[in-house]
Amino acid sequence: MPNSDDELLTRGERLDAAEREEARRRLLAQAEAERIPVDETTRAVPDRRWRGGR
């Protein structure tokens, strides 16, 4: 039969795991909200500074 210290540790570990999972989900949601679509990052934009002839 487990004593109360073991039960508290197990409960504390479960709470820690739940908090870590919630933090992970918040970070993933924030990253998704701030994500830049690939189309916007790969579009070629001419840079006139490098054009010769001036």
Secondary structure, DSSP 8 states (H G I E B T S, - for coil): ---HHHHHHHHHHHHHHHHHHHHHHHHHHHHHHH---HHHHH-----GGG----
